Amino acid sequence: MFEVFVAQSYFMLAITLIALAVKAFAFVSALMFSGEAYSAAGKLTKPAWLAILGLGLAAQLLFLNASPLGILQLIGAIAAIVFLVDVRPALAELTRRR
């Protein structure tokens, strides 16, 4: 029975570290594009995305010992995924064309 709790602990640690890595990657990625690219792509402004992703990353770091399935962690993860799936490809496409 003890092994189940150990396995669950490692699983939750892995989920937490993966979420932290995704949020950090999204935040650093958002820093790399110019502010003009965001408006040219028809997305939220660069400061808005940096604030959203920064708050998600800060919540993850502040509540590192909390469950990775907490509401703040989930909101931050969804924002990071939206940025990586929707915004980042649009920004990359614009900068490739130039």
C-alpha positions in Angstrom: 0.0 0.0 0.0 2.9 2.4 0.8 4.2 1.9 -2.8 1.0 3.4 -4.2 1.5 6.6 -2.2 5.1 6.8 -3.3 4.1 6.3 -7.0 1.4 8.9 -6.6 3.9 11.4 -5.1 6.3 10.9 -8.0 3.5 11.2 -10.5 2.3 14.5 -9.0 5.9 15.8 -8.9 6.3 15.0 -12.6 3.1 16.8 -13.4 4.2 19.8 -11.4 7.6 19.9 -13.1 6.1 19.5 -16.5 3.6 22.3 -15.9 6.4 24.6 -14.6 8.5 23.9 -17.7 5.6 24.6 -20.1 4.8 27.9 -18.3 8.4 29.0 -18.2 8.8 28.1 -21.9 5.7 30.0 -22.9 6.8 33.1 -20.8 10.3 33.2 -22.3 8.8 32.6 -25.8 6.5 35.6 -25.3 9.5 37.7 -24.5 11.2 36.9 -27.8 8.6 38.5 -30.2 8.3 42.2 -30.8 5.2 44.1 -29.6 4.4 45.0 -33.2 4.2 41.3 -34.1 1.4 40.8 -31.6 -0.8 43.5 -33.0 0.0 42.5 -36.6 -1.1 39.0 -35.8 -4.4 40.3 -34.3 -3.6 38.9 -30.8 -3.6 40.5 -27.4 -0.7 42.9 -26.8 2.7 41.8 -25.7 2.3 43.3 -22.2 -1.1 41.5 -21.8 0.4 38.1 -22.7 3.4 38.7 -20.5 1.1 39.6 -17.6 -1.1 36.5 -18.1 1.8 34.1 -18.5 3.9 35.8 -15.8 1.0 35.5 -13.3 0.6 31.8 -14.2 4.3 31.2 -13.8 4.4 33.1 -10.5 1.4 31.1 -9.2 3.1 27.9 -10.1 6.3 28.9 -8.3 4.5 30.4 -5.2 2.3 27.3 -4.8 4.9 24.7 -5.8 3.9 22.4 -2.9 0.2 22.7 -3.7 -1.6 20.3 -6.0 -0.8 20.9 -9.7 -4.6 20.6 -10.3 -5.4 23.7 -8.2 -7.5 26.3 -9.9 -4.6 28.8 -10.3 -2.3 26.2 -11.7 -5.0 25.1 -14.2 -5.7 28.6 -15.4 -2.0 29.3 -15.8 -1.6 26.0 -17.7 -4.5 26.8 -20.0 -3.1 30.2 -20.7 0.3 28.8 -21.5 -1.2 26.1 -23.8 -3.3 28.7 -25.6 -0.2 30.9 -26.2 1.9 28.0 -27.4 -0.8 26.5 -29.7 -2.4 29.7 -31.1 -0.4 32.9 -30.5 3.2 31.6 -30.9 2.6 30.0 -34.3 0.9 33.1 -35.6 3.8 35.3 -34.3 6.4 32.9 -35.8 4.6 32.9 -39.2 4.7 36.7 -39.2 8.4 36.9 -38.4 9.3 34.2 -41.0 7.6 36.1 -43.8 9.7 39.3 -43.2 
